[in-house]
Amino acid sequence: MEQQNHSIIIENRRKIVLTGVREVESFNDNDVIVITTKGALRIRGRGFEVGKVSVESGDMEFTGNVTSVHYSDTERTPNNFITKIFR
């Protein structure tokens, strides 16, 4: 399996563009958790709204006010992923 690149672009803390997204774990107004080709990624903020999502290409775009971005170094498993990312 070919390794896909991952990138995150944040424009003025308001527009977020992601590539290399494998799965969207959760998405709400204040919290986005995605699994990327480079690990789990959590973006916190306010007023998030989905713009574009492409399952085929792994691209995602949304808007809102970003307050933090955090990558998890642990491998995702059904039980410990959520536990570790919310510590």
VMD Tcl script that builds the backbone (N, CA, C; Angstrom):
set m [mol new atoms 261]
animate dup $m
set s [atomselect $m all]
$s set {name element resname resid chain x y z} {
  {N N MET 1 A 0.846 -1.186 0.000}
  {CA C MET 1 A 0.000 0.000 0.000}
  {C C MET 1 A 0.890 1.246 0.000}
  {N N GLU 2 A 0.602 2.159 -0.878}
  {CA C GLU 2 A 1.366 3.397 -1.005}
  {C C GLU 2 A 0.997 4.362 0.120}
  {N N GLN 3 A 2.012 4.996 0.720}
  {CA C GLN 3 A 1.789 5.946 1.805}
  {C C GLN 3 A 1.342 7.284 1.222}
  {N N GLN 4 A 0.195 7.763 1.643}
  {CA C GLN 4 A -0.336 9.035 1.164}
  {C C GLN 4 A 0.203 10.176 2.024}
  {N N ASN 5 A 0.497 11.298 1.404}
  {CA C ASN 5 A 0.937 12.478 2.133}
  {C C ASN 5 A -0.192 13.055 2.960}
  {N N HIS 6 A 0.184 13.803 3.985}
  {CA C HIS 6 A -0.784 14.488 4.837}
  {C C HIS 6 A -0.328 15.934 4.996}
  {N N SER 7 A -1.286 16.852 4.922}
  {CA C SER 7 A -0.970 18.249 5.198}
  {C C SER 7 A -2.156 18.909 5.888}
  {N N ILE 8 A -1.842 19.973 6.604}
  {CA C ILE 8 A -2.866 20.790 7.243}
  {C C ILE 8 A -2.516 22.244 6.956}
  {N N ILE 9 A -3.502 22.959 6.446}
  {CA C ILE 9 A -3.340 24.389 6.173}
  {C C ILE 9 A -4.425 25.110 6.966}
  {N N ILE 10 A -4.004 26.075 7.768}
  {CA C ILE 10 A -4.943 26.890 8.538}
  {C C ILE 10 A -4.753 28.329 8.088}
  {N N GLU 11 A -5.786 28.893 7.511}
  {CA C GLU 11 A -5.748 30.269 7.026}
  {C C GLU 11 A -6.436 31.188 8.021}
  {N N ASN 12 A -5.663 32.094 8.601}
  {CA C ASN 12 A -6.193 33.101 9.536}
  {C C ASN 12 A -6.991 32.499 10.692}
  {N N ARG 13 A -6.624 31.279 11.083}
  {CA C ARG 13 A -7.305 30.557 12.169}
  {C C ARG 13 A -8.795 30.364 11.903}
  {N N ARG 14 A -9.231 30.474 10.647}
  {CA C ARG 14 A -10.652 30.389 10.306}
  {C C ARG 14 A -10.976 29.307 9.280}
  {N N LYS 15 A -10.071 29.021 8.379}
  {CA C LYS 15 A -10.320 28.023 7.331}
  {C C LYS 15 A -9.265 26.926 7.448}
  {N N ILE 16 A -9.728 25.673 7.493}
  {CA C ILE 16 A -8.839 24.539 7.661}
  {C C ILE 16 A -8.971 23.630 6.447}
  {N N VAL 17 A -7.835 23.277 5.860}
  {CA C VAL 17 A -7.801 22.356 4.728}
  {C C VAL 17 A -6.873 21.210 5.112}
  {N N LEU 18 A -7.392 19.982 5.059}
  {CA C LEU 18 A -6.625 18.791 5.403}
  {C C LEU 18 A -6.506 17.882 4.194}
  {N N THR 19 A -5.373 17.232 4.054}
  {CA C THR 19 A -5.221 16.163 3.075}
  {C C THR 19 A -4.723 14.932 3.820}
  {N N GLY 20 A -4.888 13.777 3.218}
  {CA C GLY 20 A -4.444 12.540 3.855}
  {C C GLY 20 A -5.355 12.069 4.963}
  {N N VAL 21 A -6.630 12.438 4.918}
  {CA C VAL 21 A -7.596 12.010 5.933}
  {C C VAL 21 A -8.118 10.624 5.556}
  {N N ARG 22 A -7.974 9.684 6.470}
  {CA C ARG 22 A -8.474 8.327 6.250}
  {C C ARG 22 A -9.878 8.135 6.804}
  {N N GLU 23 A -10.156 8.799 7.925}
  {CA C GLU 23 A -11.443 8.599 8.610}
  {C C GLU 23 A -11.762 9.805 9.483}
  {N N VAL 24 A -13.027 10.178 9.545}
  {CA C VAL 24 A -13.476 11.219 10.462}
  {C C VAL 24 A -14.079 10.517 11.674}
  {N N GLU 25 A -13.385 10.607 12.814}
  {CA C GLU 25 A -13.864 9.982 14.052}
  {C C GLU 25 A -15.069 10.732 14.606}
  {N N SER 26 A -14.948 12.064 14.681}
  {CA C SER 26 A -16.068 12.873 15.177}
  {C C SER 26 A -15.913 14.300 14.671}
  {N N PHE 27 A -17.055 14.953 14.572}
  {CA C PHE 27 A -17.073 16.339 14.111}
  {C C PHE 27 A -18.260 17.011 14.772}
  {N N ASN 28 A -18.005 18.084 15.519}
  {CA C ASN 28 A -19.090 18.908 16.045}
  {C C ASN 28 A -18.643 20.365 16.028}
  {N N ASP 29 A -19.437 21.241 16.586}
  {CA C ASP 29 A -19.159 22.683 16.537}
  {C C ASP 29 A -17.814 23.083 17.135}
  {N N ASN 30 A -17.323 22.283 18.102}
  {CA C ASN 30 A -16.142 22.691 18.855}
  {C C ASN 30 A -14.964 21.725 18.779}
  {N N ASP 31 A -15.126 20.583 18.129}
  {CA C ASP 31 A -14.111 19.554 18.188}
  {C C ASP 31 A -14.142 18.687 16.938}
  {N N VAL 32 A -12.983 18.487 16.325}
  {CA C VAL 32 A -12.867 17.621 15.155}
  {C C VAL 32 A -11.764 16.613 15.438}
  {N N ILE 33 A -12.062 15.334 15.266}
  {CA C ILE 33 A -11.064 14.286 15.419}
  {C C ILE 33 A -11.048 13.477 14.132}
  {N N VAL 34 A -9.871 13.430 13.503}
  {CA C VAL 34 A -9.717 12.670 12.264}
  {C C VAL 34 A -8.507 11.748 12.383}
  {N N ILE 35 A -8.550 10.658 11.624}
  {CA C ILE 35 A -7.409 9.769 11.502}
  {C C ILE 35 A -6.767 10.083 10.157}
  {N N THR 36 A -5.515 10.482 10.202}
  {CA C THR 36 A -4.793 10.839 8.980}
  {C C THR 36 A -3.757 9.757 8.671}
  {N N THR 37 A -3.116 9.886 7.548}
  {CA C THR 37 A -2.055 8.950 7.184}
  {C C THR 37 A -0.848 9.078 8.104}
  {N N LYS 38 A -0.787 10.131 8.895}
  {CA C LYS 38 A 0.318 10.359 9.828}
  {C C LYS 38 A -0.111 10.275 11.281}
  {N N GLY 39 A -1.312 9.767 11.559}
  {CA C GLY 39 A -1.778 9.598 12.935}
  {C C GLY 39 A -3.066 10.341 13.207}
  {N N ALA 40 A -3.502 10.247 14.459}
  {CA C ALA 40 A -4.741 10.893 14.889}
  {C C ALA 40 A -4.502 12.396 15.057}
  {N N LEU 41 A -5.500 13.181 14.680}
  {CA C LEU 41 A -5.404 14.638 14.754}
  {C C LEU 41 A -6.679 15.177 15.380}
  {N N ARG 42 A -6.515 16.029 16.383}
  {CA C ARG 42 A -7.655 16.678 17.038}
  {C C ARG 42 A -7.512 18.185 16.884}
  {N N ILE 43 A -8.583 18.822 16.395}
  {CA C ILE 43 A -8.617 20.273 16.234}
  {C C ILE 43 A -9.748 20.803 17.092}
  {N N ARG 44 A -9.425 21.728 17.977}
  {CA C ARG 44 A -10.433 22.328 18.851}
  {C C ARG 44 A -10.672 23.767 18.432}
  {N N GLY 45 A -11.881 24.233 18.717}
  {CA C GLY 45 A -12.216 25.608 18.394}
  {C C GLY 45 A -13.678 25.889 18.624}
  {N N ARG 46 A -14.234 26.804 17.830}
  {CA C ARG 46 A -15.646 27.180 17.970}
  {C C ARG 46 A -16.248 27.395 16.587}
  {N N GLY 47 A -17.502 27.007 16.457}
  {CA C GLY 47 A -18.253 27.293 15.248}
  {C C GLY 47 A -17.816 26.543 14.010}
  {N N PHE 48 A -17.331 25.309 14.176}
  {CA C PHE 48 A -16.887 24.546 13.010}
  {C C PHE 48 A -18.062 24.177 12.109}
  {N N GLU 49 A -17.860 24.347 10.811}
  {CA C GLU 49 A -18.846 23.961 9.799}
  {C C GLU 49 A -18.120 23.273 8.655}
  {N N VAL 50 A -18.650 22.138 8.227}
  {CA C VAL 50 A -18.043 21.368 7.138}
  {C C VAL 50 A -18.199 22.116 5.829}
  {N N GLY 51 A -17.125 22.164 5.072}
  {CA C GLY 51 A -17.160 22.731 3.729}
  {C C GLY 51 A -17.200 21.616 2.709}
  {N N LYS 52 A -16.081 20.885 2.584}
  {CA C LYS 52 A -15.970 19.794 1.623}
  {C C LYS 52 A -15.318 18.589 2.286}
  {N N VAL 53 A -15.780 17.409 1.903}
  {CA C VAL 53 A -15.161 16.160 2.338}
  {C C VAL 53 A -15.146 15.215 1.145}
  {N N SER 54 A -13.990 14.654 0.846}
  {CA C SER 54 A -13.876 13.687 -0.238}
  {C C SER 54 A -13.252 12.408 0.302}
  {N N VAL 55 A -14.049 11.366 0.388}
  {CA C VAL 55 A -13.561 10.086 0.880}
  {C C VAL 55 A -12.518 9.508 -0.073}
  {N N GLU 56 A -12.731 9.668 -1.354}
  {CA C GLU 56 A -11.822 9.108 -2.351}
  {C C GLU 56 A -10.425 9.714 -2.278}
  {N N SER 57 A -10.341 11.027 -2.195}
  {CA C SER 57 A -9.038 11.694 -2.197}
  {C C SER 57 A -8.469 11.913 -0.797}
  {N N GLY 58 A -9.302 11.835 0.246}
  {CA C GLY 58 A -8.839 12.074 1.609}
  {C C GLY 58 A -8.717 13.542 1.948}
  {N N ASP 59 A -9.418 14.400 1.192}
  {CA C ASP 59 A -9.380 15.845 1.445}
  {C C ASP 59 A -10.575 16.273 2.277}
  {N N MET 60 A -10.356 17.261 3.128}
  {CA C MET 60 A -11.417 17.792 3.984}
  {C C MET 60 A -11.189 19.282 4.166}
  {N N GLU 61 A -12.270 20.028 4.170}
  {CA C GLU 61 A -12.189 21.478 4.360}
  {C C GLU 61 A -13.328 21.896 5.277}
  {N N PHE 62 A -13.018 22.753 6.254}
  {CA C PHE 62 A -14.058 23.297 7.111}
  {C C PHE 62 A -13.643 24.660 7.638}
  {N N THR 63 A -14.607 25.379 8.192}
  {CA C THR 63 A -14.352 26.709 8.729}
  {C C THR 63 A -14.728 26.755 10.201}
  {N N GLY 64 A -14.237 27.753 10.893}
  {CA C GLY 64 A -14.502 27.952 12.311}
  {C C GLY 64 A -13.308 28.653 12.931}
  {N N ASN 65 A -13.361 28.878 14.221}
  {CA C ASN 65 A -12.286 29.557 14.940}
  {C C ASN 65 A -11.409 28.510 15.632}
  {N N VAL 66 A -10.200 28.295 15.133}
  {CA C VAL 66 A -9.289 27.281 15.661}
  {C C VAL 66 A -8.590 27.800 16.911}
  {N N THR 67 A -8.621 26.982 17.990}
  {CA C THR 67 A -7.910 27.337 19.215}
  {C C THR 67 A -6.742 26.405 19.498}
  {N N SER 68 A -6.792 25.147 19.004}
  {CA C SER 68 A -5.655 24.243 19.194}
  {C C SER 68 A -5.673 23.110 18.179}
  {N N VAL 69 A -4.484 22.575 17.939}
  {CA C VAL 69 A -4.282 21.443 17.035}
  {C C VAL 69 A -3.347 20.476 17.751}
  {N N HIS 70 A -3.746 19.198 17.800}
  {CA C HIS 70 A -2.938 18.220 18.526}
  {C C HIS 70 A -2.903 16.895 17.773}
  {N N TYR 71 A -1.681 16.406 17.534}
  {CA C TYR 71 A -1.490 15.077 16.953}
  {C C TYR 71 A -1.242 14.087 18.078}
  {N N SER 72 A -1.775 12.887 17.927}
  {CA C SER 72 A -1.531 11.826 18.884}
  {C C SER 72 A -0.451 10.913 18.328}
  {N N ASP 73 A 0.522 10.556 19.160}
  {CA C ASP 73 A 1.606 9.674 18.738}
  {C C ASP 73 A 1.256 8.205 18.879}
  {N N THR 74 A 0.145 7.909 19.534}
  {CA C THR 74 A -0.224 6.515 19.760}
  {C C THR 74 A -1.013 5.970 18.584}
  {N N GLU 75 A -0.901 4.676 18.394}
  {CA C GLU 75 A -1.696 4.017 17.360}
  {C C GLU 75 A -3.143 3.939 17.829}
  {N N ARG 76 A -4.045 4.050 16.910}
  {CA C ARG 76 A -5.475 4.022 17.218}
  {C C ARG 76 A -5.938 2.586 17.415}
  {N N THR 77 A -6.602 2.356 18.525}
  {CA C THR 77 A -7.326 1.107 18.743}
  {C C THR 77 A -8.707 1.495 19.225}
  {N N PRO 78 A -9.701 0.641 19.071}
  {CA C PRO 78 A -11.075 1.037 19.405}
  {C C PRO 78 A -11.252 1.622 20.797}
  {N N ASN 79 A -10.555 1.091 21.819}
  {CA C ASN 79 A -10.781 1.584 23.172}
  {C C ASN 79 A -9.783 2.633 23.631}
  {N N ASN 80 A -8.496 2.449 23.314}
  {CA C ASN 80 A -7.534 3.379 23.900}
  {C C ASN 80 A -7.373 4.681 23.126}
  {N N PHE 81 A -7.789 4.761 21.871}
  {CA C PHE 81 A -7.646 6.000 21.109}
  {C C PHE 81 A -8.416 7.141 21.762}
  {N N ILE 82 A -9.693 6.961 21.992}
  {CA C ILE 82 A -10.512 8.028 22.589}
  {C C ILE 82 A -10.035 8.338 23.998}
  {N N THR 83 A -9.690 7.316 24.770}
  {CA C THR 83 A -9.223 7.522 26.143}
  {C C THR 83 A -7.960 8.385 26.155}
  {N N LYS 84 A -6.997 8.070 25.308}
  {CA C LYS 84 A -5.731 8.811 25.319}
  {C C LYS 84 A -5.861 10.214 24.735}
  {N N ILE 85 A -6.666 10.391 23.728}
  {CA C ILE 85 A -6.755 11.711 23.101}
  {C C ILE 85 A -7.515 12.706 23.986}
  {N N PHE 86 A -8.381 12.208 24.876}
  {CA C PHE 86 A -9.135 13.113 25.745}
  {C C PHE 86 A -8.509 13.296 27.112}
  {N N ARG 87 A -7.282 12.843 27.311}
  {CA C ARG 87 A -6.605 13.040 28.611}
  {C C ARG 87 A -6.316 14.474 28.871}
}
mol reanalyze $m
mol bondsrecalc $m
mol representation Tube
mol addrep $m
